[in-house]
Amino acid sequence: MTKLALIMATTAALALAGCDGMTGGGYAPSDAKMGAEFRHHARDVVAGLSPQCPYTATDEGLAAYDGVKERFASLQESISGRSLATDLAAVEADYEYYWSVNSVECAEPDGEGTAEQIAQEVANIDAQLGQLERIVGGI
């Protein structure tokens, strides 16, 4: 397990453990298995849609992400009020926290092979969104 994955998994576990199950709301133990699978796939989607080192800065290149961004927005809407919303919030918070305490030196965007890199990244996000939609029960 990479250091990032370990940090994210630990943070998510701690966040979910703190959810208030005693008041009848929040994250129940029965949600944990589905939540773990959801978080696993959501990490790639969150990172792919908010990269620290984007492949492109051009409008045309960024437009390639529009379809997966729309699907992700639909997914977010579909899980509102469900335990999976807590899982997604944990993944997003982990990602934001990780990059608040770490840094990376990025290459200039729009270099050679950018179109291929974008296509590969969008295909990965698409595949991970498919897994999330399967977990959610379709959208």
C-alpha positions, 0 to 999 in steps of 0.5 A: 500500500502506498503512503498516500493510500495508507494515509487516506485509508486511515483518515477515512477510517477515523472519520467514519468511526467518529460518525454518530451512530448512537442517535440513529443517524449517520454511518452504520456498521452495515455500511462499512463494506460497501463504503470501503469499495466505494472509497476505493474507486472514488479516490481515483475519480477525485484525483483524476478530476482535481489533479495536482499536475494537470495535463492541459490548460487549454479549453479544448483539452479541459473539455475532454473531462466534461462528460465525466464531470457531469457523471460525477455531479449526477453521482454526487446528487444521487448519494445525497443523504445516504451513507455513501455521501459520508464516504465521498466526503471522507475521500475528498477531505483526505485528498485535500488534506494530503495536498495541503501538507505535500507538494509536487513539482509539475511539468509544463502542461500541454507537452508532447503526448498530452492528448493520449494522457488525457484520453487515458485519464478520462478512460480511467475516470470513466471506468471508476465512475462505472464502478461507483454507479454499480455500487450506488445502483445505477444512475 
